[in-house]
Amino acid sequence: MNHTEYYGNGVISKEYSKINGVLSGLYTTYYPNGQPSIQTTYLDGKCHGKLVQYTDYNGKIDVEEYYYHGQRVSQYDLFTKYRELLPY
C-alpha cells in the first residue's frame, strides 16, 4: 500500500510503500522546499540497494550509500569525493 505524508505547507514530506505493515519498495523523503532529500529502496523492512542523499538548496547528489539487507556496504561522499568500502 502506498503512503504519502505532507508538511504543514502542503508539500510532500515522504512517499513510501508498505506490505503487511513493513516498508517495501521505493522510499523518498523531501525537504520543505519540495526538493528530494533521500531516495532509497526497502526490502522486508530493511534498506536494500542504493541510498541517495541530496543537498536541500540545489537538488544535487551529496552522498551515495549502498546497503545489503540493512547493512551499509559502501559510501561515497560526492562533496568531499571520499569513498569508504565497508567489510561485510
C-alpha positions as CSV (number, residue, x, y, z in Angstrom):
1,M,0.0,0.0,0.0
2,N,1.4,3.4,-1.0
3,H,1.6,6.2,1.7
4,T,2.2,9.9,1.3
5,E,2.9,12.3,4.2
6,Y,2.9,16.1,4.0
7,Y,4.4,19.1,5.7
8,G,2.1,21.8,7.1
9,N,2.5,23.9,4.0
10,G,1.1,21.1,1.8
11,V,4.4,20.0,0.3
12,I,5.0,16.2,0.3
13,S,7.4,15.1,3.1
14,K,7.6,11.3,2.4
15,E,6.4,8.8,-0.1
16,Y,6.8,5.1,0.6
17,S,5.1,1.7,0.4
18,K,4.3,-1.0,2.9
19,I,3.4,-4.6,2.5
20,N,1.7,-6.1,5.6
21,G,2.9,-3.1,7.6
22,V,6.5,-3.5,6.6
23,L,8.4,-1.0,4.4
24,S,8.9,-2.4,0.9
25,G,9.9,-0.7,-2.3
26,L,10.8,2.9,-3.1
27,Y,11.1,5.3,-0.1
28,T,11.6,9.0,-0.8
29,T,11.8,12.0,1.7
30,Y,11.7,15.6,0.7
31,Y,12.9,18.9,2.1
32,P,10.2,21.5,2.9
33,N,11.1,23.3,-0.3
34,G,10.0,20.2,-2.3
35,Q,13.4,19.1,-3.3
36,P,14.2,15.4,-2.7
37,S,16.2,14.7,0.4
38,I,16.7,10.9,0.4
39,Q,15.8,8.2,-2.1
40,T,16.3,4.5,-1.3
41,T,14.6,1.1,-1.6
42,Y,13.4,-1.1,1.2
43,L,13.2,-4.9,1.2
44,D,11.4,-6.6,4.0
45,G,11.7,-3.5,6.2
46,K,15.4,-3.0,5.6
47,C,17.3,-0.6,3.4
48,H,18.5,-2.6,0.4
49,G,20.3,-1.2,-2.6
50,K,21.4,2.4,-3.3
51,L,20.5,5.3,-1.0
52,V,21.0,8.8,-2.4
53,Q,21.1,11.9,-0.2
54,Y,20.6,15.3,-1.9
55,T,21.5,18.8,-0.9
56,D,18.5,20.9,0.0
57,Y,19.4,24.0,-1.9
58,N,20.1,22.8,-5.4
59,G,19.0,19.1,-5.5
60,K,22.4,17.8,-6.4
61,I,23.5,14.4,-5.1
62,D,25.6,14.8,-1.9
63,V,26.1,11.2,-0.7
64,E,25.5,7.7,-2.2
65,E,25.4,4.7,0.1
66,Y,24.8,1.1,-0.8
67,Y,23.0,-1.3,1.5
68,Y,22.6,-5.1,1.5
69,H,19.6,-6.2,3.7
70,G,20.1,-3.3,6.1
71,Q,23.9,-3.4,6.3
72,R,25.7,-0.5,4.7
73,V,28.4,-1.9,2.4
74,S,29.8,1.3,0.9
75,Q,29.5,5.1,1.0
76,Y,30.6,7.8,-1.5
77,D,30.5,11.4,-0.4
78,L,30.4,13.4,-3.6
79,F,31.0,16.7,-1.7
80,T,34.4,15.6,-0.5
81,K,35.0,12.8,-3.1
82,Y,35.6,10.3,-0.3
83,R,34.7,6.7,-0.8
84,E,34.5,4.2,2.0
85,L,34.1,0.5,1.3
86,L,32.9,-1.4,4.4
87,P,33.6,-5.1,5.1
88,Y,30.7,-7.4,5.4
